Structure formats: structure tokens, C-alpha cells
């Protein structure tokens, strides 16, 4: 994992557990729309000149995941190793070159092999010679979770035994201009207070950058190669609310059904789930609709749930939001600590869940759910369970994380 608060999995997790924000001013984006005053950007520059930053971030996260999983490629059949990495904005800088605004130097990354939205997937899979199924979904901010579930389904369908799955995002000025025209960005000069999910004084979301990659594999395959297991992906569900391109169904009927179906498909007891990592964009529509869906699906148990939005610290990573936030949810289960929603000073009374304002909490929850609600009506949820086998998993830290 690489984000605005850390260049690795553990650095990011430690910062998030502390409630540290990576949102800052965006003076280094001269061509960005005027209202994009703040963003959560990653301090990392591609080694190859003119390489898209999103491809660079995908490679950084993939390298860490492969190393951490201790993959011995000589022991794995490459045609049984899949790759599922979400789509992204392609390289449109050729427009600037065509207009004489930019020149190409020898050694620069070429436009043509970065133009397509599956360029990161192609780049990473080719780097590691992954010859199994290659999947690439472009479903707005549901992309990260959908590609992870795509990898899970490829394994369940016996198309592969193991897969690299996740997503990456870098702020694209053209993409930012679209959000600016929609008037969904927080327009503020105060970076630290910009993203305020579930707060009565929220004013929109903040764009972010980052990447997270998982090594997902069949349990028997993981045990055979003596892998260290973080968590079990129990199940997931994809649905659509068929309501509006950018608006949400405020009655939350589709979301309620999505959550209930995910619990059923995951073979979980509703009371087993202790933490919901919310989509939590910091827009009124999202926050209220998501709260209603959770309450209706969980009933009285909703009062016992911990819920938080990590976009309060990382901004909205759009295509990468699902994978980064699922990664942090996995680490929350590993360490028995649920991360906070920062900037939640004045909770919206319509968002009446325990949204962990300002500080995280030690809580050894055994199962969690990650939600992503995307433009275009794409809804997805994934249920995960902590892996408690001491021989192949992780013990709880001897000292609990400090809030």
C-alpha cells in the first residue's frame, strides 16, 4: 500500500490509526481547476520520465504485495496466476504535445502504451509474467472492490489459483475538472479540516492518490506454500440502484439489499460483524443514504457497530478507494483496532451511527464489511473475517495501538 500518509503498508496503517491526515494544499497542480485547493497527494515521482503516476503507484503497491506474500515464481504456474487491477484515466498528454504545449524527450514513457485505462493492469501483469486471467473494471469508485471480487470469482471458477488484485489512483487534472463542474469538491483553504464525513458542516469530498494490492489465493494453495494469511474473504455482492448517474436513492433500498445479501453470501451471523468501513465521501447524499442502508440492514445490531470513513484522512481515491480502504480494514482486524473518522466534531443527527469521531478504538472485532457506492449506480460490499490460526496468521499485538 502507498498513500499520502505512508509509502508502505505499515507506515500507512500506523498513520491512519493515529488519525493523521494526508490532505494538504495543491499549489503543485498549476493546471488543476481553481476549486481544487486541497488534495491528499503521494510524494513519489515515477522513475521513467512521463510515466503516468497511477502506473507508478500501482507498481509500488504490487512490488510490496509480492514481496510480503513471499511468492516463489518458480513454484507457481504463471498461467494459473491472475491479475485484476482497476482502470484509470489514460494518458491524454498527447493533446498538449499536438498543440505544441509539450515536447517529448528520448527515454520518455510513450503515450500509446499508457493511453488505455487498463495500462496499469497490463504493466504490472507483464512485469511479473502473470499469464492467468487479466481483469480490469472501470466502475468509478467501486472499481477497487469489484476487481478484488473479480479475482475471487476467477479463483472460485478455477480459472486461476492465485491473483494480484487491487487498484491505484493519481489525480488527473481533466478528471478533477469534471468533479469541479459537478460541484462536489470541498472548497476550502484549510487542508486539515477539508474532509468531514458524517459531520453537519461537511461541504464535499477531497481528491486523493494512492494504491493497494492484495495477493488473493485459494486457501489450499496458500496453506500448501505456507503463506502468512491476513484475512479470509468470505463473500461479496455487486448491485446497482438504477436511480441516477450521480444521484443516490435516498430510501437506500438497493443498499439495504446489498448488505443483507453480502451477509448471506458470506455465511456470517449478522452479530459477528463489528466494523463497517463506510464509503463516507462527506457529501450529504452519500452520508445519509449510507447510514440509512446500514441501519435498515442491521436493525438493532447497528447500534453496536463501529463505522468510520477513512476518506477523512486519505481523501477520495476514486478508483483506488475500495482496495485501499479494504486493506486498512484488513489491518484493523489483524491488530484489533478500528480507525477513526477525523474532523467529526458536530455529527449530523441523520448519521446516528457510532462513527468513531476523532479517535480510533481498541476493539477485537472478528469480521468486517467494506462498502463502496459509486457514480453510475455501482454498489458493492465485501465481507471479511479475521484469520485466527496462530500458525498461519497473526497474533494480536502485545501492546494495543494508541489512539
C-alpha positions in Angstrom: 0.0 0.0 0.0 1.1 3.6 -0.8 -0.9 6.7 0.2 -0.5 10.3 1.1 0.3 9.3 4.7 2.7 6.5 4.1 4.9 4.8 1.4 4.2 1.3 2.6 1.5 -0.8 4.2 2.6 -0.4 7.8 3.5 3.3 7.5 0.1 4.0 6.1 -1.7 1.9 8.8 0.2 3.5 11.6 -0.7 7.0 10.4 -4.4 6.1 9.9 -4.6 4.5 13.4 -3.2 7.8 14.8 -5.8 9.8 12.9 -3.1 11.5 10.7 -4.4 13.4 7.7 -2.5 13.5 4.3 -4.6 16.3 2.9 -2.7 19.5 2.0 -2.8 22.4 -0.4 -2.3 21.7 -4.2 -0.1 24.5 -5.4 1.9 21.9 -7.3 -1.0 21.3 -9.7 -1.0 24.5 -11.8 -3.5 23.2 -14.4 -6.0 22.0 -11.8 -9.4 23.7 -11.5 -9.5 26.6 -9.1 -11.7 24.9 -6.5 -9.2 22.0 -6.2 -7.4 23.9 -3.4 -6.6 20.8 -1.3 -5.9 17.1 -2.0 -4.2 14.1 -0.5 -1.3 13.6 -2.8 1.5 11.0 -2.7 5.1 12.3 -2.6 6.5 9.8 -5.2 7.8 10.5 -8.7 7.9 7.9 -11.4 11.5 6.8 -12.3 10.6 6.8 -16.0 10.0 10.3 -17.3 6.4 11.0 -18.4 5.2 7.7 -17.0 1.7 8.1 -15.6 1.9 8.4 -11.8 -1.0 6.0 -11.5 1.1 3.2 -13.1 4.0 4.1 -10.9 1.8 3.8 -7.8 0.3 0.5 -8.9 3.8 -0.9 -9.4 4.9 0.3 -5.9 2.0 -1.4 -4.2 2.3 -4.6 -6.4 6.0 -4.9 -5.5 5.3 -4.7 -1.8 2.4 -7.2 -2.0 4.5 -9.8 -4.0 7.4 -9.4 -1.6 5.3 -9.6 1.5 3.5 -12.7 0.2 6.9 -14.4 -0.4 6.0 -15.5 -3.9 8.4 -18.1 -5.3 7.6 -17.8 -9.0 9.5 -21.0 -9.8 6.9 -22.9 -7.8 3.8 -21.3 -9.3 2.5 -21.9 -12.8 2.3 -18.5 -14.5 -0.9 -19.4 -16.4 -2.6 -20.0 -13.0 -1.6 -16.6 -11.6 -4.2 -13.9 -12.5 -4.2 -10.1 -12.3 -7.1 -7.8 -11.6 -6.2 -4.1 -11.4 -8.8 -1.4 -11.9 -9.0 1.0 -14.8 -7.8 4.6 -14.6 -7.5 7.8 -16.7 -5.3 7.1 -19.7 -2.5 9.3 -21.0 -4.1 12.3 -22.8 -0.9 14.4 -22.7 -0.6 13.9 -26.5 -3.2 16.6 -26.8 -0.8 19.0 -25.2 2.0 17.8 -27.4 -0.2 18.1 -30.5 -1.0 21.7 -29.5 2.7 22.5 -29.1 2.5 22.9 -25.3 4.8 20.0 -24.5 7.7 18.1 -26.2 8.7 14.5 -25.9 12.3 13.6 -24.9 14.2 10.4 -25.7 13.6 7.9 -22.9 10.1 9.3 -22.0 7.3 6.9 -21.5 5.2 6.8 -24.7 1.7 7.9 -24.9 0.4 4.9 -26.8 1.2 2.3 -24.2 -0.4 4.4 -21.4 -3.5 5.6 -23.3 -5.8 2.7 -22.4 -7.5 2.5 -18.9 -6.0 -1.0 -18.4 -2.4 0.3 -18.8 -1.6 -0.3 -15.1 -3.0 -3.8 -15.2 -1.0 -4.6 -18.4 2.2 -3.1 -17.0 2.1 -4.9 -13.6 1.0 -8.3 -15.1 3.7 -8.1 -17.8 6.3 -7.2 -15.3 5.6 -10.3 -13.2 4.7 -12.6 -16.2 1.3 -13.2 -14.8 -0.4 -15.3 -17.6 -3.7 -16.1 -15.9 -6.8 -14.1 -16.5 -6.3 -10.3 -16.6 -9.3 -8.3 -15.4 -9.8 -4.6 -15.4 -13.1 -2.9 -14.4 -13.9 0.8 -14.8 -16.8 1.3 -12.4 -15.9 4.6 -10.8 -15.2 4.4 -7.1 -16.5 0.8 -6.9 -13.6 -0.3 -9.2 -11.2 -1.4 -6.4 -13.6 -3.7 -4.7 -15.1 -5.1 -7.9 -11.7 -6.1 -9.2 -10.8 -7.8 -5.9 -14.1 -9.8 -6.2 -13.3 -10.4 -9.8 -10.1 -12.1 -8.7 -12.0 -14.1 -6.0 -14.5 -15.3 -8.6 -11.8 -16.3 -11.1 -10.3 -18.5 -8.3 -13.7 -19.9 -7.4 -14.3 -20.7 -11.1 -11.0 -22.5 -11.3 -9.5 -20.0 -13.9 -6.5 -19.5 -11.6 -5.2 -20.4 -8.1 -3.8 -17.1 -7.1 -4.1 -13.5 -8.3 -2.7 -10.0 -7.7 -5.7 -7.7 -7.2 -6.2 -4.0 -6.4 -6.2 -0.6 -7.8 -4.3 2.7 -8.0 -5.3 6.4 -8.5 -3.4 9.6 -9.2 -5.1 13.0 -9.5 -5.7 13.7 -13.2 -6.4 17.4 -14.0 -9.1 16.5 -16.6 -10.8 14.2 -14.1 -10.6 16.9 -11.4 -12.2 19.4 -13.7 -15.2 17.1 -14.1 -15.7 16.9 -10.3 -15.3 20.7 -10.2 -18.1 21.1 -12.7 -20.3 18.8 -10.6 -19.6 21.0 -7.5 -18.8 18.0 -5.3 -15.3 19.1 -4.1 -14.7 20.7 -0.8 -13.9 24.3 -1.5 -11.7 25.4 1.4 -8.3 26.8 2.2 -7.9 24.7 5.3 -6.5 21.3 4.3 -6.8 19.6 7.7 -10.5 20.4 8.1 -11.5 19.9 4.5 -12.8 16.3 4.5 -15.6 15.9 7.1 -17.7 12.7 6.5 -20.9 12.4 8.7 -20.3 15.9 10.0 -23.1 18.5 9.9 -20.7 21.1 8.4 -19.3 18.9 5.6 -19.1 20.5 2.2 -17.9 17.8 -0.2 -15.1 15.4 -0.8 -11.3 15.8 -1.3 -9.5 14.1 -4.1 -6.7 11.7 -3.1 -3.9 9.5 -4.5 -2.7 6.0 -3.6 -2.7 2.3 -4.3 -3.2 -1.0 -2.6 -2.7 -4.5 -3.9 -3.6 -7.9 -2.5 -2.4 -11.4 -3.1 -5.6 -13.3 -3.2 -5.5 -17.1 -3.4 -7.3 -20.3 -2.8 -6.9 -21.4 0.9 -5.5 -24.8 0.0 -2.9 -23.1 -2.3 -1.9 -20.6 0.4 -1.5 -23.4 3.0 0.5 -25.5 0.6 3.1 -22.8 0.1 3.0 -21.9 3.8 1.8 -18.3 3.2 1.0 -15.9 6.1 -2.7 -15.1 5.9 -4.2 -11.8 6.9 -7.9 -12.5 6.5 -10.5 -14.6 4.7 -12.6 -13.0 2.0 -16.0 -14.5 2.9 -18.1 -13.1 0.2 -19.3 -10.1 -1.7 -22.1 -8.8 -3.8 -22.4 -6.3 -6.6 -25.7 -4.5 -7.4 -27.0 -1.3 -8.9 -29.5 1.2 -7.6 -30.7 2.1 -11.1 -31.6 5.6 -9.9 -29.4 8.3 -11.4 -25.9 8.7 -13.0 -24.6 10.7 -10.0 -27.5 10.8 -7.5 -28.3 8.2 -4.9 -31.5 6.5 -3.9 -32.1 8.2 -0.6 -34.5 5.4 0.5 -31.5 3.1 0.4 -33.5 0.1 -0.8 -30.7 -1.3 -3.0 -28.0 -0.7 -0.4 -30.1 -2.4 2.2 -30.5 -5.4 0.0 -26.8 -5.4 -0.9 -25.7 -5.5 2.7 -28.2 -8.3 3.6 -27.1 -10.4 0.5 -23.5 -9.9 1.3 -24.0 -11.2 4.9 -25.9 -14.2 3.5 -23.3 -15.0 0.8 -20.5 -14.7 3.4 -22.2 -17.2 5.7 -21.9 -14.8 8.5 -24.1 -14.2 11.5 -25.2 -10.6 11.5 -23.9 -10.1 15.1 -20.5 -11.4 14.0 -19.8 -8.2 12.1 -18.3 -5.5 14.3 -16.9 -2.9 11.9 -18.2 -1.2 8.8 -15.7 0.7 6.7 -18.0 3.1 5.0 -17.8 4.7 1.6 -18.3 8.0 3.6 -17.5 10.7 1.0 -18.5 13.7 3.0 -21.4 14.6 0.8 -24.9 14.9 2.3 -26.4 12.4 -0.1 -23.8 9.7 0.5 -23.6 10.0 4.3 -27.3 10.0 4.9 -28.1 7.3 2.4 -25.3 5.0 3.6 -26.4 5.5 7.3 -30.0 4.5 6.4 -28.9 1.4 4.5 -26.7 0.2 7.3 -29.5 0.8 9.9 -32.1 -1.0 7.8 -29.9 -4.0 7.1 -28.5 -4.5 10.6 -31.6 -3.5 12.6 -30.8 -3.2 16.4 -27.3 -4.5 15.8 -26.5 -1.2 14.0 -26.2 0.4 17.5 -23.3 -2.0 18.3 -21.4 -1.4 15.1 -18.2 0.7 14.7 -18.3 2.7 11.5 -15.7 5.0 10.1 -14.7 6.8 6.9 -11.0 6.9 6.1 -11.6 9.5 3.4 -11.5 12.0 6.2 -7.7 11.4 6.2 -6.9 10.0 2.7 -9.3 11.9 0.6 -11.3 10.2 -2.1 -9.1 7.8 -4.1 -11.9 7.2 -6.6 -10.8 4.0 -8.5 -8.4 3.1 -5.7 -10.7 3.9 -2.7 -12.2 0.4 -2.4 -8.9 -1.5 -2.4 -7.0 0.9 -0.1 -9.9 1.0 2.4 -10.3 -2.7 2.3 -6.6 -3.1 3.0 -6.9 -0.8 6.1 -10.0 -2.7 7.2 -8.0 -6.0 7.0 -5.2 -4.4 9.2 -7.9 -3.2 11.6 -8.9 -6.9 12.1 -5.3 -8.0 12.3 -4.5 -5.6 15.1 -7.8 -5.4 16.9 -8.0 -1.6 16.4 -10.7 0.3 14.5 -9.6 3.6 12.9 -11.4 6.9 13.4 -13.3 9.4 11.3 -11.3 12.6 11.8 -12.9 16.1 11.7 -16.2 14.7 13.0 -16.8 17.5 15.5 -20.5 18.1 15.0 -22.2 14.8 13.9 -25.2 15.1 11.5 -28.2 13.9 13.5 -29.3 11.9 10.4 -26.0 10.0 10.6 -26.6 8.5 14.0 -24.2 5.5 13.9 -21.0 5.2 16.1 -18.7 6.8 13.5 -15.7 6.8 15.8 -15.2 10.6 15.9 -11.7 11.9 16.1 -10.0 8.8 17.7 -9.8 5.1 16.9 -10.6 2.4 19.4 -9.2 -0.9 20.5 -11.8 -3.5 19.5 -11.0 -7.1 18.6 -13.8 -7.4 16.1 -13.8 -10.7 14.2 -15.5 -9.7 11.0 -16.0 -6.5 9.0 -17.6 -5.2 5.9 -16.4 -2.7 3.3 -18.9 -0.7 1.3 -18.3 1.2 -2.0 -21.1 3.3 -3.6 -20.1 4.7 -7.0 -21.4 7.1 -9.6 -23.3 5.2 -12.2 -25.2 3.3 -9.5 -22.5 0.8 -8.9 -22.8 -0.7 -5.4 -20.5 -3.3 -3.9 -19.9 -4.8 -0.5 -17.2 -7.3 0.7 -17.3 -9.3 3.9 -14.0 -10.4 5.5 -13.2 -12.4 8.6 -10.0 -12.3 10.7 -7.7 -15.3 10.3 -7.2 -16.5 13.8 -4.9 -19.5 13.3 -1.7 -18.6 15.1 0.5 -20.9 12.9 -0.5 -19.3 9.6 -1.9 -15.9 10.7 -1.2 -13.0 13.1 -1.4 -12.8 16.8 -2.8 -9.6 18.3 -0.1 -7.0 19.2 1.2 -7.4 22.7 0.6 -3.7 23.2 -2.6 -2.2 21.9 -2.3 0.6 19.3 -2.6 4.0 20.8 -5.4 6.2 19.6 
